[in-house]
Every structure is written in C-alpha cells, then in structure tokens.
Amino acid sequence: MKSKAKKEGGDTAIARVAMRFVLMIGALSLFSDFTHEGARSILGPYLASVGATAFVVGAVTGFGEFLGYGLRLVSGRLADVTGKFWPITIFGYAVQMAAVPALALTHTWPEAAVLIILERAGRAIRIPPRDVMLSHAAGHIGGYGWTFGIHQACDQAGAMLGPLIVAVIMGWRGQYHEAFAILLIPAIINLALVMIAKFLYPNPEAMETSADEIQAPERFSSTFWIYMLAGALVAIGFADYPLVAFHFTKTHSVPTDWIAGFYAVAMAVSGAGSMLFGRLYDRFGFRLLAILTVVAATFAPLVFLGSFWPALFGAAVWGLGMGVHESIIPAALTPLVPRSKRASAFGLFSSAYGAAWFVGSAAIGFLYDRSLTMAVAFCVVTQLLAVPIFLWLSGKERGLPRGHPQV
C-alpha cells in the first residue's frame, strides 16, 4: 500500500511539473506569436504598398512557408542526432525574433521579402525540437491532443493580441513601420522567457518514463506516409493570410484598418478551438480531423467572394483551419512514430507540408491574377481530397491504444 501511494504521489508530482512545463512553453510561444503574427497581419497590405503584385505576395509568403517547413527536416534530424533540443530551439527563436522588428527598416518589397523568409527560417529551426520536448509531457496530462491543444491556445492568444495591437497602431498612426517597430517589445520578452525555461526545465525528456521507450523501426510505417499525403493536400489548398489581406485591400471588401482585426478574430477562433478540438481528438482521432477539414475548406469562398460580414466569418473559419494545422495535425503525427525518431518525423512531415504549401500558395496567387473563381475552386477541391484519406486512417486506428506508436 505504501509503495502504491508513493508511486501515485510521484506520478502526481510529475504531472504537476509536466503541466507547468507545457504552460511555460505556452507563455514563451504567446510572446513569439504576438511578435510574428502581429507582423503577418499586415504583410499583405504592406507588400502591396511597396509595389508587390498578388503573385509576388503569394510566391514570397509561399516560399517563406516552404523554407519554414523544409528546414524542419534539417533541424529535426539534427535534434535527434545531437540531442541538443534546447540550443537549437533557442537559436531558432533568436533568428525569428530579430527578423520581425527589422521590417521597420525596409522600404522595398525585396528587402521585406528577405526578412519575411528569414523569420520563417527561424521558426522552422525551433519547432521540431520544441514539439518533441512538449510531447514528453503528454503522458502525464491527458494525451497528445490535449497537450498540443493547451500549447496552441496559449500560442494563439499571442496571435490574437499581436494583430490587435497592430490594428490599434495602424488606426491611430497609419504607419506600417511604426507597427513593426513596436513588436520589438514582445520579441525581447520572448527571448527572456526562452532562457528562463531552459534554466527551469533543462531535461524535459525526463518526464517521459522508460516504459514509453519504443525500439525504432528502420523505416517509417505506411500509415505515416499516407498521413503525410493527406497533410500535403490540406496545405496545398490553404491560402496564406497575406494573400487574403491583399485581396481585402485590392477589392476594398474590408477597410484597411480592419484587416489586422480580422486576423485577430481568426487567431482567437484558432486558440479557442485548439483546446476543445485537442481534447476531442484524443477521443475521436482522425474522424474529427476529417470533419474539421471539410469545415475549414469553406474559408476560400467566404473570404474571396464575400463582402465584409461573410469575409469576417471566413476569417474565423480560416483561423479554425490554422488551429487544426498547428495543434491537431502534430498531435495526430506523434503516435505514428517511435520516440527516438520523433524530431526527424516532425521535420520530415513538415518539409513535405511546407513544400505543398509553397506550391499551393504560388498556384493560388497565379490563379488569383487570372480568375478569382478558379483560385477559390482550387482551394476547396484540394483540401476536400484529403478527407477520404483521413476517414481511411480513422479505420486504421480503431482498436489501437491512444498515445502509443503505430509501427
């Protein structure tokens, strides 16, 4: 009885540490998203103001996403090989947080494009090791969906606050450069919190017990590759917000002062939905992902064809889709691979995902310049093609214990 009570007491203590760790990572992500999402909320109109076309906006942001996902293959593999999860994460944050306020110094779209891409590169470097560290806590606080959902809710709180502050500055001063410059403050706070987290939790892997250790197979399972295909289809049809904002500016369907506010609404929906859908994913698995993909696919006709109010609703749906991308998709990936290859799996999956996003963003921008209807149809159809795959994956996961690798 004493040994059982001692074990339960130890499990409770580990659970508390795990939750504090997840919330700490969530706090630093809040200020990270405050910074970079605040900037991204006005990138489309800013690029347009310095002479960029729709194709340039789509290509630059799409290439940024491609690099921002493609580099995860390198950083994920490097993290697995070296075990230097914190140093890689810290370096990524430093690059990203430096690039955003530097946009205040740009005056042409090529200058801005360099920093936009650099910001995405920093984000790419930090995400695989950070997500692996988060996954170590999942077994003690309710599951992968719940863990990534909590983190994403914190993340999106910052993604909501940043655009709101930027919207206030744009409404008051109307100056893009001042809006970018003010983002230096949350950037500094983020870097301070990263160093505090490293000091308080130097070895997050200790939270995952040895009983969870799985012998890695030589190759990833077929389920992993099929899931990667579904993720790529979703990414191809998901327009980046700078292109959406470009459309709002070009058509005057949304006043310029409201564009950052629309993005804040999207981030609020994303954050609120992340915790709910993360918890539901732990219960329903890929069936939920199929349903949410259908819902998220409706963003395109709403934002590109609608007036002010349909566009606002479409921005909220776009935010829901972003929440799915950032929380449920990595949560669903985690049980598909063994622990020892987790960072490599995140990196490989993200590279394919980013390549698909780049191709899709460039294609959407290209189609937009020629036919808005074709651009909308492309967005909807490509995302819906992923739904049958998610339903097939739902059948494959039945009867399998939640939270254990499928190999």
Secondary structure as GFF3:
##gff-version 3
##sequence-region A 1 407
A	DSSP	alpha_helix	2	40	.	.	.	ID=ss1
A	DSSP	alpha_helix	43	49	.	.	.	ID=ss2
A	DSSP	alpha_helix	54	82	.	.	.	ID=ss3
A	DSSP	alpha_helix	85	99	.	.	.	ID=ss4
A	DSSP	three_ten_helix	101	105	.	.	.	ID=ss5
A	DSSP	alpha_helix	109	135	.	.	.	ID=ss6
A	DSSP	alpha_helix	138	141	.	.	.	ID=ss7
A	DSSP	alpha_helix	144	172	.	.	.	ID=ss8
A	DSSP	alpha_helix	176	182	.	.	.	ID=ss9
A	DSSP	alpha_helix	184	200	.	.	.	ID=ss10
A	DSSP	three_ten_helix	204	207	.	.	.	ID=ss11
A	DSSP	three_ten_helix	210	212	.	.	.	ID=ss12
A	DSSP	alpha_helix	222	236	.	.	.	ID=ss13
A	DSSP	alpha_helix	241	251	.	.	.	ID=ss14
A	DSSP	alpha_helix	256	284	.	.	.	ID=ss15
A	DSSP	alpha_helix	286	296	.	.	.	ID=ss16
A	DSSP	alpha_helix	299	305	.	.	.	ID=ss17
A	DSSP	alpha_helix	308	323	.	.	.	ID=ss18
A	DSSP	pi_helix	324	328	.	.	.	ID=ss19
A	DSSP	alpha_helix	329	333	.	.	.	ID=ss20
A	DSSP	three_ten_helix	334	336	.	.	.	ID=ss21
A	DSSP	three_ten_helix	339	341	.	.	.	ID=ss22
A	DSSP	alpha_helix	342	368	.	.	.	ID=ss23
A	DSSP	alpha_helix	372	384	.	.	.	ID=ss24
A	DSSP	alpha_helix	387	397	.	.	.	ID=ss25
###
